[in-house]
Amino acid sequence: MTVNLNLTKLVLPTNHRHTVSGPLGSKPGSQDVGLCIDNSGLRECSTVDTPPTTPEKSESPVHHRTESPPEILDYDFSKLDYELDRAKLLGSGLWSDVYLAEPISPQPSQTILTPPATPQKSSQPSCALTYAIKTPIRSDAHEVFQQEARILTHIHRHISSESFVVPFHGLDPRNSALVFTALQSGSLNDLSNRMSQMTEVCRHQELVLHFPNLAHDLTSGLDFLHATAGVIHADIKPANILLSPSPNNPKHFQARYADFSASFQSESSSSSSSSSSDSNPTTSPLPAGGGTWTFLAPEQLRLSKTDNTPTPASDTWSLGLSLLSLIILGSPYTAACGDNAFRLREAIKTGDPLGFAAMDAPARKRMQACQVFVDFCRLALQKDRARRVGSGDWRGWVGRQGWGEGVGGVVACEV
C-alpha cells in the first residue's frame, strides 16, 4: 500500500529565520549544523555563534573633570628667584622677619648639561619689581604661614585684589617663606612718624593732602575684603597698611592691606556688608596669630567667644582708630594711660577713644582743625557694634564727600 504525505510549506515573514537547536550530526573537522526554517522551508544550517557587534561611539559630548585651583599658591622660582644672603632686613614680628630682596635669574638645572646660551632679557619685571620676603623665625610659625598663604591665595583669585592687598606671589616650598611685591613708601605708621617731625602747619597740610585718598583706598579695600572676598582681617593697624606712589598721581599714596596672619574667612561672607558691619561672628577656627591691643574693638576684650571673635565690625573699628591715630599722631589712649597695660585695657572697654584723645591738648587741637576727618572716624568708632557703619556704607560716605584719587587738598580744614 502506498502512502502519500503532503508537506505544507511553512511561510514565514521575509528575512525571518528560526533555528532548531541540536545538531543533525557532526563529522570530523566539520562545523555543527542544525535545522533552520525560513521562507524557503526547512533546511540544514550552521549554528556557529556570531561575534557580538562592536558598540558604536556615543555622539554625546565627553565631559572632562576640571581641576580645582590649588589651596595654596606655590612661588614659582623657576621663572624669577631671589636670594636672602644679601637681602636687607625690613623688620621683625611675632612670627617672622621681613627682608627686602632683589629678584635674580633662576639657577640653571644641574641635572641637564646644555651648552651656554646667549643671555635673554627676562619677561619678568626686574628694575621695577622688588620682593618682600616674609620668613618664619619660630618652629610653630609654619602653621600660621600655611594659614596666611591659604587666605592670600583665596583673596588673589579675585581679579581686583592687587588694588587693595599687597600683591602675593606664593609660598616658597624651599623655605616656607611668603613672597610679596615690596611697596616702597613704607606704612601708615611710617607716614605718621614722618609727619610728627614736621612743623604743625606742614603736618596739617600733609594730612589734608593725603587723608582723603587714604580714606578712599582703605574703605574700598575693606569693602572688598568683607563683601567680595569674605575675609575678616582681624589685625588692622597702621603698621599693616602699606603705601606706594599712586600710579595716577605721584604726589598721592595708594594704600593697601598687608599681614593676613590673623585673618580668616567669614561664614557669612555671602551676605552684604553695606547695611551693617555687625555680621554674626564666624565659628571657623582662628589661626595662631592675633590682633594688637590698642586697635582692638571694645567687645574683643569680653570673655564671651561670641563677643570677642573678630567680625567685620571689629575690622571697621580698627580702621577708624588707625586713621584717627594719623590725625592726632599717636594713640588716643596715651595721655590717660601712658604705658600702663591695665589702664589701657579699661580705656578700650569704655569704647570712647575720641573722648580720651580730647584729653591731650595737641591732639584736641588737631581734631578741631579737621572736624570732617574726625566725623569720618566717628562713624566707625561706635561702642555698640550694631551702630557702626558697614564697609559698603562707609565707602559710600567717602564718595559723597568727593574724596578719592586726585582730590587731596581740597577739604575744608583749619590750621
C-alpha positions as CSV (number, residue, x, y, z in Angstrom):
1,M,0.0,0.0,0.0
2,T,1.3,3.4,-0.9
3,V,1.0,6.4,1.5
4,N,1.3,9.9,0.1
5,L,2.4,12.6,2.5
6,N,1.8,16.2,1.5
7,L,4.0,18.6,3.4
8,T,2.6,22.0,3.6
9,K,5.2,24.7,3.1
10,L,5.5,26.9,6.1
11,V,5.5,30.6,5.0
12,L,7.4,32.9,7.3
13,P,7.9,36.7,7.1
14,T,10.7,37.9,4.9
15,N,14.2,37.7,6.4
16,H,12.9,35.7,9.4
17,R,14.8,32.5,10.3
18,H,14.4,30.2,13.2
19,T,17.0,27.7,14.2
20,V,16.1,24.4,15.9
21,S,18.7,23.7,18.5
22,G,20.6,20.4,18.4
23,P,22.9,19.2,15.6
24,L,21.9,16.7,13.0
25,G,25.3,15.2,13.2
26,S,28.9,16.0,13.2
27,K,31.7,15.0,11.1
28,P,35.4,15.2,12.0
29,G,36.6,18.7,11.2
30,S,33.1,19.9,10.3
31,Q,31.0,22.6,11.9
32,D,27.9,21.9,14.0
33,V,24.7,22.1,12.0
34,G,21.0,22.5,12.9
35,L,17.6,22.8,11.3
36,C,16.7,26.2,10.0
37,I,13.3,27.3,8.9
38,D,12.9,30.4,6.7
39,N,10.8,31.3,3.6
40,S,12.5,28.6,1.6
41,G,11.4,25.9,4.1
42,L,13.2,23.5,6.3
43,R,17.0,23.2,5.7
44,E,20.3,22.4,7.3
45,C,22.4,25.3,8.5
46,S,25.4,26.2,10.7
47,T,25.0,27.0,14.4
48,V,28.2,28.8,14.9
49,D,27.6,31.9,17.1
50,T,28.1,35.3,15.5
51,P,30.5,37.5,17.4
52,P,28.8,40.5,19.1
53,T,28.7,43.7,17.2
54,T,31.2,46.4,18.4
55,P,29.2,49.2,20.0
56,E,29.3,52.5,18.3
57,K,30.7,55.6,20.0
58,S,28.2,57.9,21.5
59,E,27.5,61.2,19.8
60,S,27.1,62.9,23.2
61,P,30.0,65.2,24.2
62,V,32.5,63.9,26.7
63,H,32.7,65.9,29.9
64,H,36.2,66.1,31.3
65,R,36.7,66.8,35.0
66,T,38.3,70.2,35.6
67,E,41.0,70.5,38.2
68,S,40.2,72.7,41.2
69,P,42.5,75.6,41.8
70,P,45.3,75.0,44.4
71,E,44.5,75.7,48.0
72,I,47.9,77.4,48.4
73,L,49.8,79.2,45.6
74,D,53.4,78.0,45.4
75,Y,56.0,80.5,44.4
76,D,57.5,79.6,41.0
77,F,61.2,80.2,41.5
78,S,62.0,78.7,38.1
79,K,60.9,82.0,36.4
80,L,62.3,84.5,38.8
81,D,64.3,83.9,42.0
82,Y,65.7,85.9,44.9
83,E,68.5,85.5,47.4
84,L,68.3,86.2,51.1
85,D,72.1,86.3,51.8
86,R,72.3,89.9,50.6
87,A,68.7,90.9,51.5
88,K,68.0,93.9,53.8
89,L,66.1,93.2,57.0
90,L,63.0,95.5,57.0
91,G,61.5,94.4,60.3
92,S,60.6,91.6,62.7
93,G,57.4,90.5,64.2
94,L,56.0,87.8,66.5
95,W,56.3,85.1,63.9
96,S,58.6,86.4,61.2
97,D,61.4,88.5,59.8
98,V,60.7,90.5,56.6
99,Y,63.5,91.1,54.1
100,L,63.8,93.4,51.1
101,A,65.3,91.2,48.2
102,E,66.2,91.9,44.6
103,P,64.9,89.4,42.0
104,I,67.6,87.4,40.3
105,S,67.7,85.0,37.4
106,P,66.9,81.4,38.4
107,Q,69.8,79.0,38.9
108,P,70.2,76.6,35.9
109,S,69.3,73.0,36.4
110,Q,72.3,70.8,37.4
111,T,70.8,67.6,36.1
112,I,70.8,68.6,32.4
113,L,74.0,69.6,30.8
114,T,73.5,72.1,27.9
115,P,75.9,74.5,26.1
116,P,75.7,78.1,27.4
117,A,73.0,80.1,25.8
118,T,73.0,83.8,24.8
119,P,71.5,85.7,27.7
120,Q,67.9,86.6,27.1
121,K,66.0,89.5,28.5
122,S,63.6,88.3,31.2
123,S,59.9,88.7,30.6
124,Q,59.5,89.4,34.3
125,P,60.0,93.0,35.5
126,S,63.3,93.4,37.2
127,C,64.1,97.0,38.0
128,A,60.5,97.9,38.9
129,L,60.0,94.8,41.0
130,T,61.5,94.2,44.4
131,Y,60.4,91.4,46.7
132,A,59.4,91.5,50.3
133,I,60.3,88.0,51.7
134,K,58.5,87.1,55.0
135,T,60.4,84.2,56.6
136,P,59.3,82.2,59.7
137,I,61.5,82.6,62.8
138,R,59.9,80.1,65.1
139,S,59.1,76.4,64.6
140,D,55.5,76.9,65.4
141,A,55.2,79.7,62.9
142,H,54.8,77.3,60.0
143,E,51.1,76.6,60.7
144,V,50.5,80.4,60.8
145,F,52.3,80.8,57.5
146,Q,50.2,78.0,55.9
147,Q,47.0,79.7,57.1
148,E,48.1,83.1,55.8
149,A,49.1,81.5,52.4
150,R,45.6,79.9,52.1
151,I,43.9,83.2,52.8
152,L,46.1,85.2,50.4
153,T,45.6,82.5,47.7
154,H,41.8,82.8,48.2
155,I,42.0,86.6,48.1
156,H,44.1,86.8,44.9
157,R,41.7,84.7,43.0
158,H,39.7,87.9,42.7
159,I,41.0,90.0,39.8
160,S,40.8,93.3,41.6
161,S,42.7,92.1,44.7
162,E,46.0,93.8,44.0
163,S,44.3,97.2,44.1
164,F,43.6,96.6,47.8
165,V,46.0,94.0,49.1
166,V,49.8,93.8,48.7
167,P,50.5,91.5,45.7
168,F,51.2,87.9,46.7
169,H,53.5,85.7,44.6
170,G,53.2,82.5,46.6
171,L,54.6,80.3,49.4
172,D,58.2,79.3,48.6
173,P,58.3,75.5,49.1
174,R,62.1,75.6,49.8
175,N,61.9,77.7,53.0
176,S,58.2,78.2,53.7
177,A,58.7,82.0,53.1
178,L,55.9,84.2,51.8
179,V,56.8,86.2,48.7
180,F,55.3,89.6,48.1
181,T,55.9,92.7,45.9
182,A,57.7,95.2,48.1
183,L,55.9,98.6,48.4
184,Q,58.5,101.4,48.6
185,S,56.7,104.1,50.6
186,G,56.6,102.4,54.0
187,S,53.5,102.0,56.1
188,L,50.8,104.3,57.6
189,N,52.8,104.2,60.8
190,D,55.9,105.4,58.9
191,L,53.9,108.3,57.5
192,S,52.7,109.3,60.9
193,N,56.3,109.2,62.2
194,R,57.4,111.5,59.3
195,M,54.6,113.9,60.0
196,S,55.5,114.1,63.7
197,Q,58.9,115.6,62.7
198,M,57.2,118.5,60.8
199,T,56.0,121.8,62.0
200,E,52.4,122.0,62.9
201,V,51.5,123.9,59.7
202,C,53.3,121.5,57.4
203,R,51.9,118.5,59.3
204,H,48.4,119.8,58.8
205,Q,49.0,120.4,55.1
206,E,50.4,116.9,54.7
207,L,47.3,115.5,56.4
208,V,44.9,117.4,54.2
209,L,46.8,116.2,51.1
210,H,46.8,112.5,52.0
211,F,43.8,111.7,54.2
212,P,41.0,111.8,51.6
213,N,42.8,109.4,49.3
214,L,43.8,107.1,52.1
215,A,40.2,107.0,53.4
216,H,39.0,106.2,49.9
217,D,41.5,103.4,49.3
218,L,41.1,101.8,52.7
219,T,37.3,101.9,52.9
220,S,37.2,100.5,49.3
221,G,39.7,97.8,50.3
222,L,37.8,96.9,53.5
223,D,34.6,96.6,51.5
224,F,36.4,94.3,49.0
225,L,37.7,92.1,51.8
226,H,34.3,91.8,53.5
227,A,31.8,91.8,50.7
228,T,33.8,90.3,47.8
229,A,36.5,88.0,49.3
230,G,34.5,87.2,52.5
231,V,37.6,87.7,54.7
232,I,38.0,89.3,58.1
233,H,41.5,90.8,58.5
234,A,41.5,90.8,62.4
235,D,44.6,92.8,62.8
236,I,44.2,96.2,61.0
237,K,46.6,98.8,62.4
238,P,48.9,101.5,60.9
239,A,51.9,99.1,60.6
240,N,49.7,96.7,58.4
241,I,48.7,99.4,56.0
242,L,51.4,99.8,53.3
243,L,51.8,102.7,50.9
244,S,53.2,103.1,47.4
245,P,53.1,106.1,45.0
246,S,49.8,106.3,43.3
247,P,50.0,105.2,39.6
248,N,47.9,108.2,38.6
249,N,49.4,110.9,40.8
250,P,52.9,110.5,42.3
251,K,52.0,113.2,44.9
252,H,49.5,110.8,46.5
253,F,49.7,107.4,48.0
254,Q,48.0,104.2,47.2
255,A,47.1,102.3,50.4
256,R,46.9,98.5,50.6
257,Y,46.4,95.9,53.4
258,A,49.2,93.6,54.5
259,D,49.8,90.9,57.1
260,F,46.9,88.4,57.0
261,S,48.4,86.1,59.7
262,A,45.4,86.6,61.9
263,S,42.8,86.6,59.1
264,F,40.1,84.0,58.3
265,Q,37.1,83.6,56.0
266,S,33.7,84.5,57.5
267,E,30.9,82.0,57.3
268,S,28.6,84.9,56.4
269,S,30.8,86.1,53.6
270,S,27.9,85.8,51.1
271,S,25.9,88.4,52.9
272,S,26.2,92.1,52.1
273,S,28.2,94.3,54.4
274,S,26.6,97.5,53.1
275,S,23.8,97.9,55.6
276,S,25.6,97.0,58.8
277,S,29.0,95.8,59.8
278,D,27.6,93.6,62.6
279,S,27.8,90.2,61.0
280,N,27.5,87.2,63.2
281,P,30.9,86.0,64.3
282,T,32.3,83.0,62.5
283,T,32.8,79.7,64.2
284,S,35.7,78.9,61.9
285,P,38.9,78.0,63.8
286,L,41.1,81.0,64.3
287,P,44.8,80.9,63.4
288,A,47.5,81.3,66.0
289,G,48.0,85.0,65.2
290,G,46.1,87.8,66.9
291,G,45.2,91.4,66.9
292,T,47.0,94.4,68.5
293,W,45.6,95.7,71.8
294,T,45.4,99.4,71.1
295,F,43.4,98.8,67.9
296,L,41.0,96.2,69.4
297,A,37.3,96.9,69.5
298,P,35.7,97.1,73.0
299,E,33.8,93.8,72.6
300,Q,37.0,92.0,71.8
301,L,38.0,92.3,75.5
302,R,35.0,90.5,76.7
303,L,35.2,86.9,77.9
304,S,32.4,85.5,75.7
305,K,33.8,84.0,72.5
306,T,30.6,85.2,70.7
307,D,31.7,88.8,71.6
308,N,35.5,88.6,71.3
309,T,35.8,86.8,68.0
310,P,36.8,89.3,65.3
311,T,34.0,90.4,62.9
312,P,33.6,92.9,60.1
313,A,32.5,95.3,62.8
314,S,35.8,94.9,64.7
315,D,37.7,95.5,61.4
316,T,35.8,98.7,60.9
317,W,36.7,99.9,64.4
318,S,40.4,99.1,63.9
319,L,40.5,101.0,60.6
320,G,38.7,104.0,62.2
321,L,41.2,104.0,65.1
322,S,44.2,103.7,62.7
323,L,43.1,106.8,60.8
324,L,42.4,108.7,64.0
325,S,45.9,107.9,65.1
326,L,47.1,109.6,61.8
327,I,45.1,112.7,62.7
328,I,46.4,113.1,66.2
329,L,49.9,111.4,65.6
330,G,49.6,108.7,68.1
331,S,47.3,106.5,70.2
332,P,44.3,108.3,71.6
333,Y,44.8,106.5,75.0
334,T,48.4,107.7,75.6
335,A,47.6,110.8,77.6
336,A,45.3,109.0,80.0
337,C,47.0,105.6,80.2
338,G,50.7,106.1,79.4
339,D,52.4,102.6,79.4
340,N,50.0,101.1,82.0
341,A,48.5,98.0,80.4
342,F,45.7,97.7,82.9
343,R,44.6,101.3,82.3
344,L,44.8,100.8,78.6
345,R,42.6,97.7,78.8
346,E,40.0,99.6,80.8
347,A,40.1,102.6,78.5
348,I,39.5,100.3,75.5
349,K,36.5,98.8,77.2
350,T,34.8,102.2,77.5
351,G,34.5,102.5,73.7
352,D,35.3,106.2,73.7
353,P,38.7,106.8,72.0
354,L,37.6,110.2,70.8
355,G,37.0,111.3,74.4
356,F,40.4,110.0,75.5
357,A,42.1,111.8,72.6
358,A,40.5,115.1,73.6
359,M,42.2,114.8,77.0
360,D,45.5,115.7,75.3
361,A,45.7,119.4,74.2
362,P,47.7,118.9,71.0
363,A,45.5,116.0,69.9
364,R,42.4,118.0,70.7
365,K,43.6,121.0,68.6
366,R,44.4,118.7,65.7
367,M,41.0,117.1,65.7
368,Q,39.3,120.5,65.8
369,A,41.3,121.7,62.8
370,C,39.9,118.8,60.7
371,Q,36.5,118.0,62.0
372,V,35.3,116.3,58.8
373,F,38.1,113.8,59.2
374,V,37.0,113.1,62.8
375,D,33.4,112.7,61.6
376,F,34.7,110.1,59.2
377,C,36.3,108.2,62.0
378,R,33.4,108.6,64.4
379,L,31.2,106.5,62.0
380,A,33.4,103.5,62.8
381,L,34.2,104.3,66.5
382,Q,30.8,103.4,68.0
383,K,30.9,101.3,71.1
384,D,27.8,99.3,70.1
385,R,29.0,97.4,67.1
386,A,25.4,97.2,65.7
387,R,25.6,101.0,65.2
388,R,28.9,101.0,63.4
389,V,28.9,101.8,59.8
390,G,29.3,98.9,57.4
391,S,32.2,98.9,54.9
392,G,29.9,99.5,51.9
393,D,28.1,102.4,53.5
394,W,31.4,103.9,54.8
395,R,32.8,103.7,51.3
396,G,29.6,105.4,50.0
397,W,30.0,108.2,52.6
398,V,33.6,108.8,51.3
399,G,32.3,109.0,47.8
400,R,29.7,111.6,48.7
401,Q,32.4,113.8,50.2
402,G,34.2,113.7,46.8
403,W,37.2,112.0,48.3
404,G,39.4,109.9,46.1
405,E,42.1,109.9,43.5
406,G,43.4,113.4,42.8
407,V,41.2,115.3,45.3
408,G,43.5,115.6,48.3
409,G,44.0,119.1,49.5
410,V,40.5,120.5,48.8
411,V,39.0,119.5,52.1
412,A,37.8,122.4,54.2
413,C,40.1,122.3,57.3
414,E,41.5,125.0,59.5
415,V,45.1,125.3,60.7
